[in-house]
Amino acid sequence: MTHHPPLLAVTDAELDELRSRLLHTRWPTPWPVDGWEAGTDPEELGRLVTHWASAYDWRVHEAAINALPSHYADIDGTPVHYLRFDGEHPGALPIVLTNGWPSSFLELTALARRLATPSRYGGDPADAFTVIVPSLPGFTFSPQRPSLTEPPQTHEVWHRLMHHELGFAHYAAHGGDLGAGITSRLAEAHPEAVVGIHLTAIAGPLTYDAAGVTPEERAYLDSVAEWSTEEGAYMHQQSTRPVTLSYGLADSPTGLLAWIVEKYRAWSDCGGDLSSRFSDDFLLTQASLYWFTRSISTSFQPYYAYARRLTRRVERVDVPTAVALFPADLSRPPRSWAERTYHVTRYTRMPRGGHFAAHEEPGLLAHDLTEFFRAHR
């Protein structure tokens, strides 16, 4: 398949409009609280907004994005954008990588390169993967699904992309966050094609006997409930009234940045210091992608669809499954809890990293993927 023409051709007028909106932000009245206590820290946000409006060079990042190995496939009339990194070894195992929210395909590129060309990172060329990184429907360059209720669901789109469009009889899959759910449903629906899956999050069992829950599992469930109370407001809003939220975020780049930067700080292994894990330019490029593609509102759809039970639930995944848990991620389920839903054959607790592991710790993640799939090539 040929390369698509440049994906991004942001006009000077669009750039000028973004800068004008940033420079004319109508800031809220400050609260008598410290730092990040009640939400995104105004000083940190103010610094990032100033950088976005002045020193940040979008054209450099636009050129880098347009230089990526991008393609489009037509899946039953719906365009799907994806990156393809061909493996350096002829026997490379195909793998589809799926991001979560508030991420994008861009966050997976460092991992994709390590998997496709391991020899550049001190690895064995025989461990190479051919890596496919699709953009989720409604995220950046893939338009939203035309209907919330009509099939195919995203996991079926991925199978048609990998199997029918790209011709891979057998392939692997990896995902975290929303991508973990899609990867799990993909494996459940197509065990004849999916050789194994690698996850950084899991789907819990649909039903369980509370009397049979172990103390470790109980502590985990309590921690999930506590996290939901303290940190889960965004999910509740995106699941129930996402369109109301989207008006503000689609209109204000400062509001958009505030909404996603809070998550990059809270969910990463940054110890409260964003800059220890993410450069300003990385954060602003992610925000710019959402801004210029007008996709923050459509990126909420998976939450709404799941809450409305329009997304199929994961019941049982029988293909070999690896679970890799990063210490700063949203939850760290015990192996026994994962085994209630999955055929777990590898379970790894990572020494560092968080929700954005593919960007935070691509080396650790690539190593775990390589070790797991070596037995499934």
N, C-alpha and C positions, 0 to 999 in steps of 0.2 A: 504494500500500500504506500502511496506516495505521501510525502510530507504535505501537511496542510499549509496554506499561506499563513502569514503572521496572524496569530490569534488575537493579539492586542495591537490596536492602532489608535491609541488614545489621542485625541486631537489637542492642540494647544489650548483651544477654548475650554475643553473639559478640565484640563490641568489648571487653567486660570480660575475656573469656577470652584474647583476643590480648594485651591489656596485661599480664595476669597471667603468661602464658607468657614475655613479654619481660622482665618484672621479675624472674622466677625462673629466668632462663637459667642453666644449669649450664655455666660457662665452662671450657674446657680449660686444663690446666696450660701456662703460657706457655713458649715456646721461646726459646733464646738466639740469636735472629736479629733483624734489623732490619726494621721496616715490612712491606712487601709481599713480602719476599724469598722466603718459603716458602708464601705464600698470603695470604688477606685480612688486612690489618693490624688487629690487635686494638684499637688505639686508635681508629681510624676507625670500625670496626664498633661498638665500645662507644658512641661518640658517636651514631651513627645509631640504635642500639637504644634509647638513652635518649630521643632525640627522638621516635621512633616510639611509645614507651610514654607520653609525656607531652605535648609541645607539638604534635605532628602532629595536625591536625584532619581525620580521615577524612570527616566529614560534608560538608565543603566540597567535597572531591574526588568523593565519591559523587554529590552534586547535579550537579556539572559533567558527570560521565559520563552520568548519567541525562538530561541536557539535550541530549546529542548526538543527531543524526538517526539513531537506531537502528531497525532492522527485523529481522524474522526471515523466512526463506524455508524452505519444506519441500522439500528436494531428495531425492526418492525415499525419503521417510520419515525423513530425517535433518534436524533443524533446523540452520540455518546463520544465525548472527548477522552482520549487516553494517551499516556506516554508508553513507548515501547523501548526497552533497553535490551538489546540482543546479548545473550550470553557469549562469553569468549570461548566456550568449549562446544563442539558440535552436539554433544549429548545433553546440553543444558536443560534442566527441568523448568518448564513454564510455571510461573507463579503470579497470582494476581494479588496486589496489595491494596487494601481499602482503608482510607483515613476515617477519622471521626469529626466531631465538631468541637471548637470552631476552626478546624484545620482545612487543608486543601491538598491537592496533589503535590504542591511544591514542597510540603513538609516531608514527603517520602523520597525525594530525589537522592539525598545522601545515602540512604539505605539501599535504594535501587542500584546505584552505581557500585556499591560494595558487593551486592549479590551478583550482579552481571559480570563484573571484572574483578574477581577476588585476588588475582595475581598482583594487581596494583596496590593492594593493602596487605601483602605478605601471605596471601592464601593460596590454595591449590586451584588451578584453572578447572580441574575436574569437578569442583564444587559449584561451578557457575550455574546461575539461573537465567532464563529469559524472563525479564520482569515487565509486567503490564500494570500500569498505575492509572485506572480510570478516574475521571471526575464524577463524583456522585451526582445523580439527577438533582438539578437545582443548585449545585455548587459550581461557581465560576463558569467554566466553559461548556458544561452539559446543561441543556435547558431542563426545566422541571418536567416531571411526567405530566402528560396532558390531562390526567384524571387521578384523583386520590384513590378512587375505588376500583378502577379497571386494572386488570393485569396488563403486562407482567410487573411483578415486584422487582426490586433492584437485584436481588440474588439471581433471579431468572435472566435479567438483562446481562448480568456478568457471565452466566453460563453460555448464553447465546453469543456473547462477544468472544469468550475464550474457545468454545467448542465449535460453534457454527461459523463464525466470522474468521477467526484466526486459525482454526483447524487443529487445535490441541486436543488429542484424544484423551489424554490424562494431564492433570495439572495440580499444582498446590495452591494454597490460599493462606493469606495472613491478614489479620485486622485487629484493631483496637477500638474501644468505644462503640459508636454506631457501626463501624467496620467489623467489629467482632460479631455483632448480631447478624449482619449480612453474610459474613464468612460462615457462621454456624448454620444459617438457613441454606446456604449454598451446598454445604457438605451433607446436610440432612436430605436435601432434595435430589442430589446427584452423587451418591456414593460410588457410582460406576465410573465417574470421571475424576472426582477429587481424591487424590492419593493420601492427603492428610491436611490438617489445618493447624495453624500456629496463631494463638490468641494472647492478647494482653488483658482481656476482660472476658467474662463468661456470661451466659444466660443461666440464671438459677432454675431449679426444678419448678415445674408448673404447680405441683402439689407435693406436700410432704407431711409426715406425721410428726407433729411438734414433740411428741414424747420420745421420738427416736433421734432427736438432734443432739449431737455431742456438745460438750462444754466449749470446745474450740469453735464449732459452728455457731453456737449461741452467741459467743463473744463477737464473731464476725457479723451476724445479723444485727446485733445491737449497735455495732459500729456503723453499719449501713444506715440504720434508722437515724442515728445521731447525725451522720453526714447529711442525710436528706433534710433534716430539720435546720441545720446550720448553713448548708451550702446549696440546697436544692431549689431555691426560689426561681432561678432562671429556667430550670427544667419544667417546673409547674406552669410558668407563664408561657413557655414555648409549646407546651402540650395542650394548653387550654385556650389562650387568647393570643396566639402568635401574631395575627394580623394587626391587632391593636398596637403591639410593641413595634412592629415593622415600620409604621409610619415615621416614628421618631428616628429610628436607626437608619432608614433609607434617606432621610432628609438631612441628618446631621452627621458629618464624618467624625466630629468629636464624640458624639454619643455612641456611634458604632465602635470607635476605638476603645472607649471606656468599657463597653460591654464585653469585648473579647479580651482586652489586656488583663482584666481582672482574672479571667480564667487561666491565661498563660502564667500568671504569678501564682495563683492558688493551687493549681494542679501540677506544677512542675517541681523538680527537685532543685529549687533556686534559693531555698532558705529565706524567702522574703525579698531577695534581691533579683529582680527581673534580669538585670544585665549580666548576671553570672551564668545564665543559660541562653539568653536571646539578645542578639544585637538590636539596636533601635531599628536598623534597616530591615531586619527580618520581620519584626512586628509590624512595621509600617507597610511592608510589601504585602503581608497577609491582609491587612486592613484595606490597602489599595485594591487588591484583587476583588474583595467583597464589594468595595465601593464602585469601581469602574464597571463591573459586571452586574451590578444591582442585584446581588444574589443573597444578601443577608436574610431577606424575608423568606425566600424559597428554601434556604438552608434549615429553616425551622420545621419544614414539612415532615421529616421523619419522626419528630417528637409528637406532633399532632396525630399523624397516621397511626402510630403505635398506641397512643392513649385512646384513640377511637376504635381500637381493635381492628384496624384495616390492614395491619401487618401480621402475617402469620407468626405464631409463637413457636419457639424452638422446643421440641418435645424430647428427642433423643438423637444424638449424633454418634454414629458407630464407627466413623473413619478414625484412624489414629489422630490424636489431638495432643498438641503441646501447649502448655499454659506457662507464660513467662510473666511474672509479677514484679513491677517496679515499685520501690518503697514509697514514692510520693504520689502514686496514682490514686484514683478515687476509691478503690476498694481492693482488698487482697484476700480473695476467698481461699479457705483451706482446700487442700487437694481432695479431701473426702466430699466437699460440697460440689466441686467441679465434676467429680466422678458420678454424681447423681444424674447428670445430663450428658456427659461426654465419656468417650473411651480414651481416658487420659493415659498416655504412654511416656510423657515427659512433663515434669513440673519443676520450674526453676524460680527461685526467689533471687532477684537481681540485687547487686550491692548498692546501686544508685540509679537515679533516673526517675521519671514520672510519667504523666499522662501523654506527653509528647515524645515518647521514647525514640521514635525514628529520627527525630531531630536532636534530642538531648544526648542520646547514647546509641548512635547508629552502629558503632563497632560491637557493643554488647549484643544488640538485637540481631545483627547479621551473623554473629558467631552462633547464637542459640538456634536461629533458623537453619544455618548450615549443618550443625550437629544433628538436629532433629531429622531433617529431610534426607540426610545421607543414606538412611536405611530405606528410603521410599523412592529412590530414583529408579 
